Amino acid sequence: QVHLVESGGGLVQPGGSLRLSCTASRIEHAATSMGWYRQAPGKQRELVVDITDDGNTNYAYSVKGRFTISRADRDLTLYLQMNNLKPDDTAVYYCNYRRMAPFSYNYWGQGTQVTVSA
């Protein structure tokens, strides 16, 4: 079991920045991909960005050039740097660690609220 905890959310004005962090309790079997998702009120959860174990990234069109994913501590920490935030970025942000077989898993954090408002 991998326990994920997000932090770094909050209230920010349009144009501002935030950095989200996701800390994994332990990883016995390395994730094959890690990512950030978000869910706005009344909407489905959507991919923001993910990164594979070999470093390939996939950004949602709406955040390209503004958000950057990174990882550290042998993938025990995942970051999302968010710049030039917009009101449409308001959502609960979740981190996700997943692994394909063998030893497959799909873990989610509890989420952190990001609110972009003047």
N, C-alpha and C positions, 0 to 999 in steps of 0.2 A: 504494500500500500504506500502510495506517495501522497503526502499531505502538502497542499499548495496554499500559500498565504500571500495575498496581494496587499500592497500598500501604496500610498502616494497619491491617492485620489483627493479631490477637493473641489472648491469653487475657484474659478479663474475667469478673468475678463477675456472677451474676444481678443485674439492676437497674442494671448499669453502662452505660457509653457508649463508643462507638468512632466514629471518622470515617474512612471509607475514601476514598481518592483514586484517580482513574484519569487518567493523563496520556497524551495522544495525541501521537505524534511530529510529525505534520503532517496537515493536512486540505486536500487540493486541492479536493475537492468536498464541500460541507457535508453533514453527516449529517442525515437526516430524522427519525431518532429515536436516542436514546441510553438506555441502561438498565443496571440491575444485576440479575443473576441469581444464584442460589445452587444448590449441589448438596450435599446431605448424603449421608453414606455409605449406599449401598444404595438411594438414591432418584434420581429423574430430576431433571435441572436444571429449576428453576422460576423464573418471573419474580418479582422482588421489587418493582421499580418501573421504569417507563420514562417518558421525557419526549420530546415531539415538538419539532420545530423551532419551532413556534409556542407552546410552553410548556405544552401540555396534559400532565398527569401521570396515570398509572394505577398505583395501588398494590395490591399483594396485600392481601387482607383481613387476613391475619395480622399485617401490619406497619403498618397504618393507624394514625396517631396516634403512632407511635413512631419511624418512619424518615422522613427527609426527603432528597429528591434535590435537588441544585443543580448549577449549572455556572458556569464562569468562563473568562476568557482566551479569549473568542471560541470557546467550546466545546472548547478544547484540554484543559480539566480538568473532570472530572466528580466530584462528591462524593456520598457517602451518609453522612448523619449518622444514627447508630443509637443510640437511647436506650432505657432500660428493657429491656435485653437479657434474653432468656430462653434457657434451655438448648436449646429447639427452634430457636433461631436459629443454632445451631452448623452450619457448612457452609463450603465453599469458595465465595467470592464472586467473580463474574466481571463485568467491565464489557463492554459491547457497544455498538458504533457500527454503524449500518446506514443505507443510503441506497437509495431506490427509483430506478428508471430516470429519467433517463439517468445513466450512470456509477454503476450500482448496486454496492453492496458490503455485506458483513456480516462485521465484524471482532470478534474476541474477545481479551481479555487472557488472561494465563496463570493468573490467579486468586490470591486471597489468603485464607489460612485465618482464620476467626473461630471461636473456641472460647469458649463461655459455660459456665462451671463454677465451682462453689464449691470 
